[in-house]
Amino acid sequence: MELTLLGTGAPEGLPRPSCPCAVCASARGPWARAATALLVDDALLLDLTPGAMFAAARAGRSLGAVRQVLLTHPHDGPAVELPAPLPPAGRVPDGQVLTLITGHRVRAVAMDAPGTGYEVTSPDGERLLYLPPGAAPAGLPEQVERPHEMVVLDVIGRPDAVARLRAVGAVGPATEVIAVHLDHDAPPGPALERRLAAAGARAVPDGTTLVVGEYHAVPDVPRRVLVTGGARSGKSLEAEQRLETFPEVVYVATGGRRDGDPEWAARIGLHRERRPGAWRTEETCELTELLGADGPPLLIDCLSLWLTDAMDRVGAWEDERWHDGGEAALRERVAELVATVRGTRRPVVLVTNEVGSGVVPATAAGLRFRDELGRLNAAVAAECEQVLLVVAGQVLVLRG
């Protein structure tokens, strides 16, 4: 089954008309995207968009053999003119199956937002799932019989849709996940590729033809990622976005509770609101036990607070205790953590602070913490497949 993406952008396209934002300003050439529309085996058109005939011609295709046009979502704005050779556009009621004369079977999938998803099965049995913008499947079974060969959906706008499909087995290790409905809330260029790769997905230019079921290397999601940056740089948000398409994540908060500190409570509250409801939170500094056990991905936020706890435990803040066994005890705890990061079998994203580029601390304890955190960061980074530096919300790839 061949799939040609006549467009891969949001309903208004990318760039949006008259939008002055930075993403729209840079969406030129291969980064420009028409509204998403899919042509399946030249026989089925999913979503009718302006300029569909010209888009097909640019992709080396024709709409002359299209037998069915199906819409997935309400189309705002002026009516789209139906090209002469195309049959009238319609929608299939949720749960019903439409069989085309070509042998393709189309099953309508219920969504949790206005619109309809379509599961297309080819005469040879390959299955494609296409979802409308801003929507995720509703009423999924506890487990599906087998994964789809390809899923095409709004990965950036609804990462939880990928998580839901993974949870029931509809997206498996070999499923090709294609991001569409791309809007100006998606990062431009290489930043988009990096973010999608973290979700096991990719984007393709308008006009690309893909073969559903053909082997394609699914983006390799790094097992260990270290995200560093300064205060309020956006490093925690970056770490969370890397795991938001997984159905289950354990969020490890190393800061614990601080009774009587309203600012800290407000900060923790914002983090919790941002995280998916299915994530489980562990408030602990016992990282080696979690890293050594099997289970879902871990998000550890952050190593800086873990080091604070470790220095508290060995009395590393006072010079006398530091020289009287505190340094050796801290080195042992750090070595144990680094060894567990090296040997972990579960995906893990670790967050830490970059403190070596600012003002030199005024106290001996502050200098010691800065130096020890620098050593810890370097040791953990050496065990991670990918290391990211976040500055002003922008991500620089240092490794991987």
TIGU-416326 format. One record per residue (C-alpha): x, y, z negated; residue in three letters; residue number from 1. Coordinates in nm, 2 decimals, decimal comma. Each point is the difference from the previous one (the first is absolute). Layout:
<pts>
PT; X; Y; Z; ALA; NUM
...
</pts>
This chain:
<pts>
PT; 0,00; 0,00; 0,00; MET; 1
PT; 0,14; 0,33; 0,11; GLU; 2
PT; -0,07; 0,32; -0,19; LEU; 3
PT; 0,07; 0,35; 0,15; THR; 4
PT; -0,01; 0,29; -0,24; LEU; 5
PT; -0,13; 0,29; 0,21; LEU; 6
PT; 0,04; 0,22; -0,30; GLY; 7
PT; 0,13; -0,04; -0,36; THR; 8
PT; -0,09; 0,33; -0,16; GLY; 9
PT; -0,28; 0,13; -0,23; ALA; 10
PT; -0,34; 0,08; 0,15; PRO; 11
PT; 0,13; 0,36; 0,07; GLU; 12
PT; 0,32; -0,12; 0,14; GLY; 13
PT; 0,36; 0,10; -0,11; LEU; 14
PT; 0,08; 0,28; 0,02; PRO; 15
PT; -0,34; 0,13; -0,11; ARG; 16
PT; -0,13; 0,29; 0,21; PRO; 17
PT; 0,11; 0,34; -0,13; SER; 18
PT; 0,16; -0,15; -0,32; CYS; 19
PT; 0,32; 0,18; -0,10; PRO; 20
PT; 0,13; -0,26; -0,24; CYS; 21
PT; 0,36; -0,13; 0,02; ALA; 22
PT; -0,11; -0,36; 0,11; VAL; 23
PT; -0,22; 0,13; 0,28; CYS; 24
PT; 0,27; 0,24; 0,11; ALA; 25
PT; 0,24; -0,29; 0,03; SER; 26
PT; -0,24; -0,25; 0,16; ALA; 27
PT; 0,13; 0,04; 0,35; ARG; 28
PT; 0,10; -0,25; 0,27; GLY; 29
PT; -0,01; -0,36; -0,14; PRO; 30
PT; -0,13; 0,13; -0,34; TRP; 31
PT; -0,32; 0,14; 0,16; ALA; 32
PT; -0,30; -0,23; -0,03; ARG; 33
PT; -0,34; 0,00; 0,15; ALA; 34
PT; -0,30; -0,13; -0,20; ALA; 35
PT; 0,02; -0,37; -0,06; THR; 36
PT; -0,16; -0,23; 0,26; ALA; 37
PT; 0,08; -0,37; 0,07; LEU; 38
PT; -0,03; -0,18; 0,33; LEU; 39
PT; -0,01; -0,38; -0,04; VAL; 40
PT; 0,08; -0,21; 0,30; ASP; 41
PT; -0,14; 0,27; 0,23; ASP; 42
PT; -0,35; -0,12; -0,10; ALA; 43
PT; -0,08; 0,15; -0,34; LEU; 44
PT; 0,04; 0,37; -0,09; LEU; 45
PT; 0,00; 0,07; -0,38; LEU; 46
PT; -0,08; 0,37; -0,05; ASP; 47
PT; -0,07; 0,24; 0,29; LEU; 48
PT; 0,21; 0,31; -0,02; THR; 49
PT; 0,05; 0,31; 0,23; PRO; 50
PT; 0,22; -0,07; 0,29; GLY; 51
PT; -0,02; -0,38; -0,03; ALA; 52
PT; 0,02; -0,05; 0,38; MET; 53
PT; 0,31; 0,21; 0,03; PHE; 54
PT; 0,16; -0,17; -0,31; ALA; 55
PT; -0,06; -0,34; 0,15; ALA; 56
PT; 0,15; 0,11; 0,33; ALA; 57
PT; 0,31; 0,13; -0,17; ARG; 58
PT; 0,04; -0,34; -0,17; ALA; 59
PT; -0,03; -0,17; 0,33; GLY; 60
PT; -0,35; -0,13; -0,08; ARG; 61
PT; -0,35; 0,04; 0,14; SER; 62
PT; -0,34; 0,02; -0,17; LEU; 63
PT; -0,17; -0,13; 0,31; GLY; 64
PT; -0,03; -0,36; -0,14; ALA; 65
PT; -0,13; 0,10; -0,35; VAL; 66
PT; -0,30; -0,20; -0,09; ARG; 67
PT; -0,08; 0,15; -0,35; GLN; 68
PT; 0,07; 0,33; -0,18; VAL; 69
PT; -0,03; -0,01; -0,38; LEU; 70
PT; 0,03; 0,29; -0,24; LEU; 71
PT; 0,14; -0,04; -0,35; THR; 72
PT; -0,09; 0,34; -0,16; HIS; 73
PT; -0,21; 0,31; 0,04; PRO; 74
PT; 0,16; 0,24; 0,24; HIS; 75
PT; -0,01; 0,37; -0,10; ASP; 76
PT; 0,02; 0,28; 0,25; GLY; 77
PT; -0,13; 0,02; 0,36; PRO; 78
PT; -0,14; -0,31; 0,16; ALA; 79
PT; 0,25; -0,21; 0,19; VAL; 80
PT; -0,09; -0,04; 0,36; GLU; 81
PT; -0,04; -0,36; 0,11; LEU; 82
PT; 0,21; -0,08; 0,30; PRO; 83
PT; -0,20; -0,13; 0,29; ALA; 84
PT; 0,13; -0,36; 0,01; PRO; 85
PT; -0,05; -0,06; -0,37; LEU; 86
PT; -0,31; -0,16; -0,16; PRO; 87
PT; -0,18; 0,19; -0,28; PRO; 88
PT; 0,18; 0,02; -0,33; ALA; 89
PT; -0,16; -0,17; -0,30; GLY; 90
PT; 0,07; -0,15; -0,34; ARG; 91
PT; -0,05; -0,35; -0,14; VAL; 92
PT; -0,19; -0,04; -0,33; PRO; 93
PT; 0,21; -0,11; -0,29; ASP; 94
PT; 0,05; -0,38; -0,01; GLY; 95
PT; -0,13; -0,07; 0,35; GLN; 96
PT; 0,20; -0,15; 0,28; VAL; 97
PT; 0,00; 0,11; 0,36; LEU; 98
PT; 0,13; -0,23; 0,27; THR; 99
PT; 0,13; 0,15; 0,32; LEU; 100
PT; -0,03; -0,16; 0,34; ILE; 101
PT; 0,38; -0,02; 0,00; THR; 102
PT; -0,01; -0,24; -0,30; GLY; 103
PT; 0,11; 0,26; -0,26; HIS; 104
PT; -0,19; -0,02; -0,33; ARG; 105
PT; -0,05; 0,33; -0,20; VAL; 106
PT; -0,11; -0,01; -0,36; ARG; 107
PT; -0,10; 0,32; -0,18; ALA; 108
PT; 0,17; 0,05; -0,34; VAL; 109
PT; -0,17; 0,21; -0,27; ALA; 110
PT; 0,20; 0,30; -0,13; MET; 111
PT; 0,00; 0,19; -0,32; ASP; 112
PT; -0,03; 0,33; 0,19; ALA; 113
PT; -0,21; 0,10; 0,30; PRO; 114
PT; 0,10; -0,21; 0,30; GLY; 115
PT; 0,04; -0,36; 0,12; THR; 116
PT; 0,30; -0,22; 0,03; GLY; 117
PT; 0,03; -0,26; 0,27; TYR; 118
PT; 0,17; -0,34; 0,00; GLU; 119
PT; 0,07; -0,10; 0,36; VAL; 120
PT; 0,07; -0,37; 0,07; THR; 121
PT; 0,15; -0,08; 0,35; SER; 122
PT; -0,11; -0,31; 0,20; PRO; 123
PT; 0,33; -0,16; -0,12; ASP; 124
PT; -0,07; 0,07; -0,36; GLY; 125
PT; 0,23; 0,30; -0,08; GLU; 126
PT; -0,16; 0,24; -0,24; ARG; 127
PT; 0,02; 0,38; -0,02; LEU; 128
PT; -0,15; 0,21; -0,27; LEU; 129
PT; -0,06; 0,37; 0,07; TYR; 130
PT; -0,12; 0,24; -0,27; LEU; 131
PT; -0,13; 0,36; 0,03; PRO; 132
PT; 0,17; 0,30; -0,15; PRO; 133
PT; -0,02; 0,05; -0,38; GLY; 134
PT; -0,16; -0,33; -0,06; ALA; 135
PT; 0,08; -0,34; -0,17; ALA; 136
PT; -0,19; -0,33; 0,03; PRO; 137
PT; -0,29; -0,05; -0,24; ALA; 138
PT; -0,13; -0,34; -0,13; GLY; 139
PT; 0,31; -0,20; 0,09; LEU; 140
PT; 0,00; -0,37; -0,10; PRO; 141
PT; 0,23; -0,12; -0,28; GLU; 142
PT; 0,22; -0,17; 0,27; GLN; 143
PT; -0,01; -0,02; 0,38; VAL; 144
PT; 0,09; -0,31; 0,19; GLU; 145
PT; 0,30; 0,15; 0,18; ARG; 146
PT; 0,16; 0,33; 0,05; PRO; 147
PT; -0,07; 0,22; 0,30; HIS; 148
PT; 0,27; 0,02; 0,27; GLU; 149
PT; -0,03; 0,38; 0,01; MET; 150
PT; -0,17; 0,27; -0,21; VAL; 151
PT; -0,04; 0,35; 0,13; VAL; 152
PT; -0,11; 0,26; -0,26; LEU; 153
PT; 0,06; 0,32; -0,19; ASP; 154
PT; 0,30; -0,10; -0,21; VAL; 155
PT; 0,09; 0,36; -0,11; ILE; 156
PT; -0,35; 0,11; -0,09; GLY; 157
PT; -0,12; -0,33; -0,15; ARG; 158
PT; 0,30; -0,21; -0,12; PRO; 159
PT; -0,23; -0,18; -0,24; ASP; 160
PT; -0,17; -0,15; 0,31; ALA; 161
PT; 0,33; -0,19; 0,07; VAL; 162
PT; 0,01; -0,10; -0,36; ALA; 163
PT; -0,35; -0,14; 0,01; ARG; 164
PT; 0,07; -0,20; 0,31; LEU; 165
PT; 0,33; -0,13; -0,15; ARG; 166
PT; -0,19; -0,11; -0,31; ALA; 167
PT; -0,23; -0,23; 0,19; VAL; 168
PT; 0,26; -0,13; 0,25; GLY; 169
PT; -0,14; 0,19; 0,30; ALA; 170
PT; 0,35; 0,17; 0,03; VAL; 171
PT; 0,28; -0,26; -0,03; GLY; 172
PT; 0,38; 0,01; 0,03; PRO; 173
PT; -0,03; -0,03; 0,38; ALA; 174
PT; -0,29; 0,24; 0,06; THR; 175
PT; 0,09; 0,30; 0,22; GLU; 176
PT; -0,14; 0,31; -0,17; VAL; 177
PT; -0,03; 0,30; 0,23; ILE; 178
PT; -0,07; 0,35; -0,15; ALA; 179
PT; -0,25; 0,22; 0,19; VAL; 180
PT; -0,23; 0,29; -0,07; HIS; 181
PT; 0,33; 0,19; -0,08; LEU; 182
PT; -0,07; 0,36; -0,11; ASP; 183
PT; 0,20; 0,30; -0,12; HIS; 184
PT; 0,01; -0,15; -0,36; ASP; 185
PT; 0,24; -0,26; 0,13; ALA; 186
PT; 0,37; 0,09; -0,01; PRO; 187
PT; 0,16; 0,07; 0,34; PRO; 188
PT; 0,25; -0,20; 0,19; GLY; 189
PT; 0,24; -0,24; -0,18; PRO; 190
PT; -0,16; 0,08; -0,34; ALA; 191
PT; -0,32; -0,16; 0,14; LEU; 192
PT; 0,19; -0,31; 0,12; GLU; 193
PT; 0,17; -0,04; -0,34; ARG; 194
PT; -0,33; 0,03; -0,19; ARG; 195
PT; -0,18; -0,25; 0,22; LEU; 196
PT; 0,29; -0,24; -0,01; ALA; 197
PT; -0,04; -0,01; -0,38; ALA; 198
PT; -0,35; -0,12; 0,06; ALA; 199
PT; 0,10; -0,26; 0,25; GLY; 200
PT; -0,16; 0,21; 0,28; ALA; 201
PT; 0,10; 0,21; 0,30; ARG; 202
PT; -0,13; 0,26; 0,24; ALA; 203
PT; 0,03; 0,00; 0,37; VAL; 204
PT; -0,03; 0,28; 0,26; PRO; 205
PT; -0,33; 0,05; 0,19; ASP; 206
PT; -0,02; -0,22; 0,31; GLY; 207
PT; 0,18; -0,29; -0,16; THR; 208
PT; -0,12; -0,35; 0,09; THR; 209
PT; 0,04; -0,28; -0,26; LEU; 210
PT; -0,06; -0,37; 0,03; VAL; 211
PT; -0,21; -0,12; -0,29; VAL; 212
PT; 0,16; -0,32; -0,15; GLY; 213
PT; 0,33; 0,06; 0,17; GLU; 214
PT; 0,30; -0,03; -0,24; TYR; 215
PT; 0,11; 0,34; -0,12; HIS; 216
PT; 0,24; 0,05; -0,28; ALA; 217
PT; -0,21; 0,14; -0,29; VAL; 218
PT; 0,19; 0,29; -0,17; PRO; 219
PT; 0,22; -0,14; -0,27; ASP; 220
PT; -0,11; 0,14; -0,34; VAL; 221
PT; 0,31; 0,04; -0,22; PRO; 222
PT; -0,02; -0,21; -0,32; ARG; 223
PT; 0,18; 0,27; -0,21; ARG; 224
PT; -0,03; 0,37; 0,05; VAL; 225
PT; 0,15; 0,28; -0,22; LEU; 226
PT; -0,16; 0,34; 0,02; VAL; 227
PT; 0,19; 0,29; -0,15; THR; 228
PT; -0,04; 0,38; -0,01; GLY; 229
PT; -0,02; 0,30; -0,23; GLY; 230
PT; -0,29; 0,10; -0,22; ALA; 231
PT; -0,33; 0,04; 0,18; ARG; 232
PT; 0,16; -0,09; 0,33; SER; 233
PT; -0,27; -0,24; 0,10; GLY; 234
PT; 0,19; -0,32; -0,07; LYS; 235
PT; -0,27; -0,17; -0,20; SER; 236
PT; -0,26; 0,07; 0,27; LEU; 237
PT; 0,24; -0,14; 0,26; GLU; 238
PT; 0,05; -0,32; -0,21; ALA; 239
PT; -0,38; -0,04; -0,04; GLU; 240
PT; -0,06; 0,04; 0,37; GLN; 241
PT; 0,24; -0,28; 0,07; ARG; 242
PT; -0,22; -0,25; -0,18; LEU; 243
PT; -0,35; 0,13; 0,06; GLU; 244
PT; -0,08; -0,26; 0,27; THR; 245
PT; 0,06; -0,29; -0,24; PHE; 246
PT; -0,31; -0,15; -0,17; PRO; 247
PT; 0,17; -0,03; -0,34; GLU; 248
PT; 0,28; 0,20; -0,16; VAL; 249
PT; 0,14; 0,02; -0,35; VAL; 250
PT; 0,08; 0,36; -0,09; TYR; 251
PT; 0,27; 0,00; -0,27; VAL; 252
PT; 0,00; 0,32; -0,20; ALA; 253
PT; 0,32; 0,03; -0,20; THR; 254
PT; -0,09; 0,33; -0,16; GLY; 255
PT; -0,26; -0,15; -0,24; GLY; 256
PT; -0,23; 0,22; -0,20; ARG; 257
PT; 0,08; 0,33; -0,16; ARG; 258
PT; -0,25; 0,09; -0,26; ASP; 259
PT; -0,06; 0,37; -0,05; GLY; 260
PT; 0,15; 0,10; 0,34; ASP; 261
PT; -0,28; 0,13; 0,22; PRO; 262
PT; 0,22; 0,08; 0,29; GLU; 263
PT; 0,13; -0,36; 0,02; TRP; 264
PT; -0,36; -0,13; -0,03; ALA; 265
PT; -0,11; 0,22; 0,29; ALA; 266
PT; 0,29; -0,12; 0,21; ARG; 267
PT; -0,08; -0,37; -0,07; ILE; 268
PT; -0,36; 0,07; 0,08; GLY; 269
PT; 0,08; 0,14; 0,34; LEU; 270
PT; 0,21; -0,30; 0,08; HIS; 271
PT; -0,28; -0,24; -0,10; ARG; 272
PT; -0,25; 0,18; 0,21; GLU; 273
PT; 0,22; -0,02; 0,30; ARG; 274
PT; 0,06; -0,38; -0,03; ARG; 275
PT; -0,25; -0,25; 0,15; PRO; 276
PT; -0,24; -0,15; -0,25; GLY; 277
PT; 0,11; -0,35; 0,06; ALA; 278
PT; 0,35; 0,07; -0,13; TRP; 279
PT; 0,09; -0,13; -0,34; ARG; 280
PT; 0,21; 0,22; -0,24; THR; 281
PT; 0,27; -0,14; -0,24; GLU; 282
PT; 0,14; 0,25; -0,25; GLU; 283
PT; 0,34; -0,15; -0,08; THR; 284
PT; 0,37; 0,03; 0,03; CYS; 285
PT; 0,06; -0,38; 0,00; GLU; 286
PT; 0,06; 0,00; 0,38; LEU; 287
PT; 0,21; -0,32; 0,02; THR; 288
PT; -0,29; -0,22; -0,10; GLU; 289
PT; -0,23; 0,15; 0,27; LEU; 290
PT; 0,27; -0,01; 0,27; LEU; 291
PT; 0,09; -0,36; -0,08; GLY; 292
PT; -0,36; -0,12; 0,02; ALA; 293
PT; -0,20; -0,08; 0,31; ASP; 294
PT; -0,30; 0,22; 0,08; GLY; 295
PT; -0,12; 0,29; 0,21; PRO; 296
PT; 0,22; 0,30; 0,09; PRO; 297
PT; 0,14; 0,22; -0,28; LEU; 298
PT; 0,02; 0,38; 0,00; LEU; 299
PT; 0,23; 0,11; -0,28; ILE; 300
PT; -0,02; 0,37; -0,09; ASP; 301
PT; 0,26; 0,08; -0,11; CYS; 302
PT; 0,36; -0,11; -0,07; LEU; 303
PT; 0,08; 0,33; -0,16; SER; 304
PT; -0,25; -0,07; -0,29; LEU; 305
PT; 0,12; -0,36; -0,02; TRP; 306
PT; 0,35; 0,13; -0,05; LEU; 307
PT; -0,12; 0,24; -0,27; THR; 308
PT; -0,15; -0,29; -0,18; ASP; 309
PT; 0,31; -0,21; 0,04; ALA; 310
PT; 0,22; 0,27; -0,14; MET; 311
PT; -0,24; 0,04; -0,29; ASP; 312
PT; 0,03; -0,37; -0,08; ARG; 313
PT; 0,38; 0,00; -0,01; VAL; 314
PT; 0,05; 0,34; -0,16; GLY; 315
PT; 0,18; 0,14; 0,30; ALA; 316
PT; -0,08; 0,36; -0,07; TRP; 317
PT; 0,24; 0,04; -0,29; GLU; 318
PT; 0,37; 0,00; 0,07; ASP; 319
PT; 0,09; -0,22; -0,30; GLU; 320
PT; -0,25; -0,28; 0,09; ARG; 321
PT; 0,08; 0,04; 0,37; TRP; 322
PT; 0,37; -0,09; -0,06; HIS; 323
PT; -0,08; -0,25; -0,27; ASP; 324
PT; -0,18; -0,26; 0,23; GLY; 325
PT; -0,27; 0,22; 0,15; GLY; 326
PT; 0,17; 0,03; 0,34; GLU; 327
PT; 0,06; -0,37; 0,02; ALA; 328
PT; -0,36; -0,08; -0,10; ALA; 329
PT; -0,14; 0,24; 0,27; LEU; 330
PT; 0,23; -0,14; 0,27; ARG; 331
PT; -0,14; -0,35; -0,09; GLU; 332
PT; -0,36; 0,11; 0,03; ARG; 333
PT; 0,07; 0,18; 0,33; VAL; 334
PT; 0,18; -0,30; 0,14; ALA; 335
PT; -0,29; -0,23; -0,10; GLU; 336
PT; -0,25; 0,23; 0,18; LEU; 337
PT; 0,21; 0,02; 0,31; VAL; 338
PT; 0,04; -0,37; 0,02; ALA; 339
PT; -0,37; -0,05; -0,03; THR; 340
PT; -0,06; 0,25; 0,28; VAL; 341
PT; 0,24; -0,20; 0,21; ARG; 342
PT; -0,17; -0,33; -0,07; GLY; 343
PT; -0,37; 0,11; 0,01; THR; 344
PT; -0,22; -0,19; 0,24; ARG; 345
PT; -0,29; 0,25; -0,01; ARG; 346
PT; -0,02; 0,33; 0,19; PRO; 347
PT; 0,10; 0,29; -0,22; VAL; 348
PT; 0,01; 0,38; 0,05; VAL; 349
PT; 0,21; 0,18; -0,27; LEU; 350
PT; -0,02; 0,37; -0,07; VAL; 351
PT; 0,28; 0,20; -0,16; THR; 352
PT; 0,12; 0,36; -0,04; ASN; 353
PT; 0,29; 0,16; 0,18; GLU; 354
PT; 0,17; 0,21; -0,28; VAL; 355
PT; 0,35; 0,03; 0,13; GLY; 356
PT; -0,07; 0,30; 0,23; SER; 357
PT; -0,12; 0,25; -0,24; GLY; 358
PT; 0,12; 0,21; -0,29; VAL; 359
PT; 0,27; -0,17; -0,22; VAL; 360
PT; -0,16; -0,10; -0,33; PRO; 361
PT; 0,10; 0,22; -0,29; ALA; 362
PT; 0,03; -0,28; -0,26; THR; 363
PT; 0,21; -0,32; -0,03; ALA; 364
PT; -0,31; -0,21; -0,02; ALA; 365
PT; -0,14; 0,16; 0,32; GLY; 366
PT; 0,33; -0,06; 0,18; LEU; 367
PT; 0,00; -0,36; -0,11; ARG; 368
PT; -0,36; -0,05; 0,13; PHE; 369
PT; 0,08; 0,16; 0,33; ARG; 370
PT; 0,31; -0,22; 0,05; ASP; 371
PT; -0,17; -0,32; -0,11; GLU; 372
PT; -0,30; 0,06; 0,22; LEU; 373
PT; 0,23; 0,07; 0,30; GLY; 374
PT; 0,17; -0,33; -0,07; ARG; 375
PT; -0,33; -0,19; -0,04; LEU; 376
PT; -0,14; 0,15; 0,33; ASN; 377
PT; 0,31; -0,10; 0,19; ALA; 378
PT; -0,01; -0,35; -0,13; ALA; 379
PT; -0,37; -0,05; 0,07; VAL; 380
PT; 0,03; 0,16; 0,34; ALA; 381
PT; 0,27; -0,25; 0,09; ALA; 382
PT; -0,25; -0,28; -0,05; GLU; 383
PT; -0,28; 0,16; 0,21; CYS; 384
PT; -0,06; -0,05; 0,37; GLU; 385
PT; -0,13; 0,36; 0,02; GLN; 386
PT; 0,09; 0,31; -0,19; VAL; 387
PT; -0,20; 0,33; 0,05; LEU; 388
PT; 0,07; 0,35; -0,11; LEU; 389
PT; -0,31; 0,23; -0,03; VAL; 390
PT; 0,06; 0,37; 0,03; VAL; 391
PT; -0,30; 0,25; 0,00; ALA; 392
PT; -0,23; -0,29; 0,10; GLY; 393
PT; 0,22; -0,10; 0,29; GLN; 394
PT; 0,17; -0,34; 0,01; VAL; 395
PT; 0,36; -0,06; 0,10; LEU; 396
PT; 0,10; -0,36; 0,06; VAL; 397
PT; 0,33; -0,06; -0,16; LEU; 398
PT; 0,01; -0,37; 0,06; ARG; 399
PT; -0,21; -0,25; 0,20; GLY; 400
</pts>
